[in-house]
Each structure stands twice: as structure tokens, then as C-alpha cells.
Amino acid sequence: MRRTEHLDTAFAPSSIAVIGVGPITAGRFYVESLLAAGYRGPLYPIHPDGGEISGLKILRSLKDVAGPVDFVESCIPARFVPQLIRECAEKHVKVVSMFTSGFSETGSEMGRQLEAEIVRVARDAGIRLIGPNCMGVYSPKAGVSFVPDFPRESGGVALVCQSGGNTIYLVRLAAERGIRFSKAISYGNACDVDEGDLFEYLMEDSETELVTAYIEGVKDGDRFRKVLNRLASRKPVVVLKGGVTREGARTASSHTSSLAGSDRVWGAILGQAGVIRVNTLYELVDMMVAFRFLRPPKGRRVAMVGGGGGASVLATDACASSGFGLPTIPAEVSGEMRSALDSDAGLILTNPIELNLSPEVTYKMTKTMLEYEGFDLMLANCVFGQHPWSPFDMWFDLFCDTVLKVHAEVNKPIAVAIESDLTNQEQHFAALKRRYVEARLPVYYSMSDACLAVDRFMRWREAQSARE
């Protein structure tokens, strides 16, 4: 069997059966999630007690399904799974995804034997197994989801994630910042379908432009390295490696029965492949945002606008630490900017520049600054709660108007750092973030985050150019 066999079916099944749909079960949640995602194919809830869910009849057995079944979601106890796989073989099922846990991740000999048994039966029947101990597949174009609130729109980012909880968290985090996915998969113990298979599949997937991954460990390191090299030569790849410490590796082993391996070896493998390595879930989303929304800068000369005095000092440090320069504004440009003012009393035109001025003046000065050939990109710095009078925070709305207008008129990259941990600013913060996201601007939650992401993005592009 080819290692990518039936993965098309996994991400676009023509029919689905969910096994274990009782009154208060994960199976019921899967059915409700599929309906919420708009799944259009035949959907068969199954439970020995029968009944009904959301207008669908609950069948008592997979054998009671009259038509063909492509994809089965298992939400039953581990001891019943071997018999389920045999029934799937009789039904000519192509893919079984297992929310079911209680296999090799338990560390018990019984769990390992049970997992080996289902793998043997599945391979004899030509069935692909996802998991066990996983959430499974999110494929918005096909209307497949394991959570009801995931976006129904598809996009160009794929997520390969060993952890189910991290998959859910990442999709939700990314969705808030405008990211949409071609496919996402939580693959748990990887008893059959593993990260190598998924990377090989995504290499040829026309919907996927960026591949991201959270990996705790691999079982076939040599194949993983070869597939990763081929994938990274064709598409950008961003990886978060879990279990980098001895303690973390031990936890990874108990989580998904993974062999975490040496962090130094992982660093070498990812570095040689040209993969961007990140250290947190937030940095993983930051890179999705950079690749999807940032216009590629031609250089590292930054024009920074917004922020107060202290915020600008810290933002300048963040820029310098990531290898960006903040050139001084030349006399001819500052002169053009001053021409927009009735009076320049007290105004110091430096870089960074704080623009607490009228909307018209702010727009003219920001546009002049960005159009100057001596700047390659602009960083807009918005730090909530730094002004003594709360009505003054309305400045952020006016500043947003300016940034969006300039972004539409000047073909240079702009990244936005919008920062607040204040509970009394949550609604205003969310509304402002939504405006930037809807305009497809890259949004970050601090200037340090923005600079780190843009730096990694540029380093990747520079490395790609050097290889060509």
C-alpha cells in the first residue's frame, strides 16, 4: 500500500459513520460538529441502543448501513476497536479515525498489543488508520470538522498536529487573526498514518501553500527526514517541536507513545531542510500570519509609527534585536511632512514617530513616510491603556483608519502590533483587531512578536533565493 493511499478520502470522504453516538458521548459531539461544518454526504450515527440525533436515525450497527461507507470515526472503548476494524473491512471502509484512546500511549503491554492488532487487521484489509488517541480531520472545503465552531471557509494553510488539544487551540488562535486552513489533522499515536505520510500528501496538495506542524516525536526518522527535505524544497514549512527537554520528552512519550529524540538532532534535521523552527504555539500562528498576509519587504529599513515615548523605546529595542534598522527621516521628507501642518510647534520628526494629530494630518504624514524609498516596511505600534484619559484611546480607531487607507494605496508591507492585557479594553481591542484582520493585514500582539516573525519570514526568503 502506498503511504499516501486513501488520504484523499480522509480529507474528503463521500460518506461517514460515527461509532458510539450515545446520549452524552464524544460520538454525539462529532455528529453535531459535522452537521455544523456543513458536511453534505451521507452521515450515519451508530450506537447499539439506536435512537435519533439532529433528525438522523441512529443505527444499531455498521452492518445496518445500506450504502457504502468511506470514513469511520471511532468513539468506543479500546477493547471493542479490533472487532470494529473487522466490520470496517467487511464494509470496504477506506479510513478509520480513532478518537478512542487506551492503546500504546498508556505504556502498558496490553495497550501496545491492542494497537498492534488493529494495525495488522487494518493493513490486511487496506484500511488507513488515523490515531488512535486523536481528534482526527478538519477539512473545511469538504465540510469535515471535529469542533462545531471552526471556520467553514477554507484557506492555504495546512496543520499537521500530533496533539488534539493543540490542534483545536491553534485553529482557534489562527482563525482570530484571519487564517483559514486547507486541512488540519490531529493524528495522535500515529500507528499507521504519520507525519511523513501527511507531509508527502501535502507536497502535492494544490490547496496547500504553507505547511505547519506540531510534532512530539517520530518513529521512522530516516523517512521523515527525506520527506521533510522534499516538502521544504517546494513549500514553506514551519515546525514546533514538543518534548525538547528530558522532562518534556517523557511527557510526550506518555501522551502519544512518541520517541522525542535529541533536541540537537532535531535542530540539525529542521535546519538542513530549510524549515522555520518556532518555540511556542503563538509563534507558530505568528508565522502563519506572516506568510499569508505580509507583503515581502525588500530590505530591513523600518518606518515605525504610533506608540508613546516609552512604548517607542521598547519597540526600537525589539527592532534592533531582530536585525532591523530605523533610519532617520531625511530633511526633504520631514519638510514634506511638515507642509501638512499649520504649526510644527513641539513636533519632533524622528523615527519612530508618534502621530497624535488630526486624521488628515496623520494620513498625509504616514503616507509620505511609507512612500519614501529609504524605508522598506512600516510597523504600526498600538499599545492600549497608555494614555491617561480613556477617551484618548479613540485615537487608535482614527489611527486604524489611516493605516488601512495607506495600506490600500501604497504597495509596501505594513505589520501591526496591537497590545493590551487590560480587561476594561477587551471589546475595543477585539473590534480594532477585527478591522485590521478583515483588511488582511498581519496582526501581532507585541512589537517583539512582530519583529521576530518578520525576521524569520525574511530569513526564509533570503535562504530560498540563495538556493535558487
C-alpha positions, 0 to 999 in steps of 0.5 A, spaced: 500 500 500 502 506 498 503 511 504 499 516 501 493 511 499 486 513 501 488 520 504 484 523 499 478 520 502 480 522 509 480 529 507 474 528 503 470 522 504 463 521 500 460 518 506 461 517 514 459 513 520 460 515 527 461 509 532 458 510 539 453 516 538 450 515 545 446 520 549 452 524 552 458 521 548 464 524 544 460 520 538 454 525 539 459 531 539 462 529 532 455 528 529 453 535 531 460 538 529 459 535 522 452 537 521 455 544 523 461 544 518 456 543 513 458 536 511 453 534 505 454 526 504 451 521 507 452 521 515 450 515 519 450 515 527 451 508 530 450 506 537 447 499 539 441 502 543 439 506 536 435 512 537 435 519 533 440 525 533 439 532 529 433 528 525 438 522 523 436 515 525 441 512 529 443 505 527 444 499 531 450 497 527 455 498 521 452 492 518 445 496 518 448 501 513 445 500 506 450 504 502 457 504 502 461 507 507 468 511 506 470 514 513 469 511 520 470 515 526 471 511 532 468 513 539 468 506 543 472 503 548 479 500 546 477 493 547 471 493 542 476 497 536 479 490 533 472 487 532 470 494 529 476 494 524 473 487 522 466 490 520 470 496 517 473 491 512 467 487 511 464 494 509 470 496 504 471 502 509 477 506 506 479 510 513 478 509 520 479 515 525 480 513 532 478 518 537 478 512 542 484 512 546 487 506 551 492 503 546 500 504 546 500 511 549 498 508 556 505 504 556 502 498 558 503 491 554 496 490 553 495 497 550 501 496 545 498 489 543 491 492 542 494 497 537 498 492 534 492 488 532 488 493 529 494 495 525 495 488 522 487 487 521 487 494 518 493 493 513 490 486 511 484 489 509 487 496 506 484 500 511 488 507 513 488 508 520 488 515 523 490 515 531 488 512 535 488 517 541 486 523 536 481 528 534 482 526 527 480 531 520 478 538 519 477 539 512 473 545 511 472 545 503 469 538 504 465 540 510 469 535 515 470 538 522 471 535 529 469 542 533 462 545 531 465 552 531 471 552 526 471 556 520 467 553 514 471 557 509 477 554 507 484 557 506 492 555 504 494 553 510 495 546 512 496 543 520 499 537 521 498 536 529 500 530 533 496 533 539 488 534 539 488 539 544 493 543 540 490 542 534 483 545 536 487 551 540 491 553 534 485 553 529 482 557 534 488 562 535 489 562 527 482 563 525 482 570 530 487 573 526 484 571 519 487 564 517 483 559 514 486 552 513 486 547 507 486 541 512 488 540 519 489 533 522 490 531 529 493 524 528 495 522 535 499 515 536 500 515 529 500 507 528 499 507 521 498 514 518 504 519 520 507 525 519 511 523 513 505 520 510 501 527 511 507 531 509 508 527 502 500 528 501 501 535 502 507 536 497 502 535 492 496 538 495 494 544 490 490 547 496 496 547 500 501 553 500 504 553 507 505 547 511 505 547 519 506 542 524 506 540 531 510 534 532 512 530 539 516 525 536 517 520 530 518 513 529 521 512 522 526 518 522 530 516 516 523 517 512 521 523 515 527 526 514 527 525 506 520 527 506 521 533 510 527 535 505 522 534 499 516 538 502 521 544 504 524 544 497 517 546 494 513 549 500 514 553 506 514 549 512 514 551 519 515 546 525 514 546 533 517 541 536 514 538 543 518 534 548 525 538 547 527 537 554 528 530 558 522 532 562 518 534 556 520 528 552 517 523 557 511 527 557 510 526 550 512 519 550 506 518 555 501 522 551 502 519 544 507 513 545 512 518 541 520 517 541 522 525 542 529 524 540 535 529 541 533 536 541 540 537 537 538 532 532 532 535 531 535 542 530 540 539 525 534 535 521 529 542 521 535 546 519 538 542 513 531 542 510 530 549 510 524 549 515 522 555 520 523 552 527 518 556 532 518 555 540 511 556 542 504 555 539 503 563 538 509 563 534 507 558 530 500 562 528 505 568 528 508 565 522 502 563 519 500 570 519 506 572 516 506 568 510 499 569 508 498 576 509 505 580 509 507 583 503 515 581 502 519 587 504 525 588 500 530 590 505 530 591 513 529 599 513 523 600 518 518 606 518 515 605 525 509 609 527 504 610 533 506 608 540 508 613 546 515 615 548 516 609 552 512 604 548 517 607 542 523 605 546 521 598 547 519 597 540 526 600 537 529 595 542 525 589 539 527 592 532 534 592 533 534 585 536 531 582 530 536 585 525 532 591 523 534 598 522 530 605 523 533 610 519 532 617 520 527 621 516 531 625 511 530 633 511 526 633 504 521 628 507 520 631 514 519 638 510 514 634 506 511 632 512 511 638 515 507 642 509 501 638 512 501 642 518 499 649 520 504 649 526 510 644 527 510 647 534 513 641 539 513 636 533 519 632 533 520 628 526 524 622 528 523 615 527 519 612 530 514 617 530 508 618 534 502 621 530 497 624 535 494 629 530 488 630 526 486 624 521 488 628 515 494 630 518 496 623 520 494 620 513 498 625 509 504 624 514 504 616 514 503 616 507 509 620 505 513 616 510 511 609 507 512 612 500 519 614 501 524 609 498 529 609 504 524 605 508 522 598 506 516 596 511 512 600 516 510 597 523 504 600 526 505 600 534 498 600 538 499 599 545 492 600 549 491 603 556 497 608 555 494 614 555 491 617 561 484 619 559 480 613 556 477 617 551 484 618 548 484 611 546 479 613 540 485 615 537 487 608 535 480 607 531 482 614 527 489 611 527 486 604 524 483 608 519 489 611 516 493 605 516 488 601 512 487 607 507 495 607 506 495 600 506 490 600 500 494 605 496 501 604 497 504 597 495 509 596 501 508 591 507 505 594 513 505 589 520 501 591 526 502 590 533 496 591 537 497 590 545 493 590 551 492 585 557 487 590 560 480 587 561 476 594 561 479 594 553 477 587 551 471 589 546 475 595 543 481 591 542 477 585 539 473 590 534 480 594 532 483 587 531 477 585 527 478 591 522 485 590 521 484 582 520 478 583 515 483 588 511 488 582 511 493 585 514 498 581 519 496 582 526 501 581 532 500 582 539 507 585 541 512 589 537 517 583 539 512 578 536 512 582 530 519 583 529 521 576 530 516 573 525 518 578 520 525 576 521 524 569 520 519 570 514 525 574 511 530 569 513 526 564 509 526 568 503 533 570 503 535 562 504 530 560 498 533 565 493 540 563 495 538 556 493 535 558 487 
